[in-house]
Amino acid sequence: MGVINLLPFTNFWVHRKWASLARFFTLLSIQTRNYSSKEFINQNNSLNELNKKPSKRPKHNKDYKDNLKLSSFLKEALIGLILGDVFVSKYGRYKNARLVFDQSKDKHSDYLYYLYNLFEPFVGTEPKLTNRKPDSRTGLIYNSLIFRTFSLPCFNEYHSMFYPNGKKIIPLNIEEHLTEIGLAFWIMDDGGKNTHGDLILHTNSYTLEEVELLISVLNNKFNLFSKIYKRSTNQWAILIPKKELPKVRKLVSNYIHSSMEYKIKE
């Protein structure tokens, strides 16, 4: 019996084994590379997310601001607030108006924060304490709390109404706009008591004709007897006698903040 030469078969088997092993490691390498690439991409994306600047708060987006609308309550309240101390400003590069609220820190901080809560959707920052210099007459420091709204389209009509030429005026049709809600906020914002218990509305910055117009609105629309109270040369306030306070309370008590109730009590 002849000897069978197995060498060709051995070489063929070895060749196939090595080929299989080669294919195996090639596939493993490809899978590893693919996995590593995906992992790298994922890690890189995660780092990019972490390194991104925080997005603007929704309140600071233009779309948010442009779509802000005042409720009926705030519209009526604003008339009284602007008759009082609220300033509607529009200047410089801003094409829209904004509101500025400023109240005494020591006397009216609760009221100021009440107003801030009402207008918070229109405001970017919380109230801040002013750092004023001593008053030249008294030497005392009168710090206050202040906050400002965004410059918004919804405030433009109030600037046009009260500041048509840049200076604050009383519009001739104020009777159409002043409601019981507005009266309440006017009293809270700019009202006070004298030593006799009369209610005083401090209209010192208005002309005599404007004060007379406001008195006619109080008398005719709200049936509140009121009269001119001269403070000094070219300064007039409105006096609502103590006996009229029950009428005042009936009109506005539902809208008066607790910190301001003293202004309408007998």
Protein Blocks (a to p, Z undefined) as FASTA:
>chain_A
ZZddfklmmmmmmmmmmmmmmmmmmmmmmmmmmmmmmmmmmmmmmmmmmmpccdddfklp
mklmmmpccdfklmmmmmmmmmmmbccddehjbfbdcddddddfklmmmmmmmmmmmmmm
mpfbdcddddddddfklopacddddddddddfklmmmmmmmmmnopacddfklmmmmcfk
lmmmmmmmmgccdfkopacddfklpcfklmmmmmmmmmmmnopacddddfbghiacdddd
fklmmmmmmmmmmmccfklmmmmcZZ
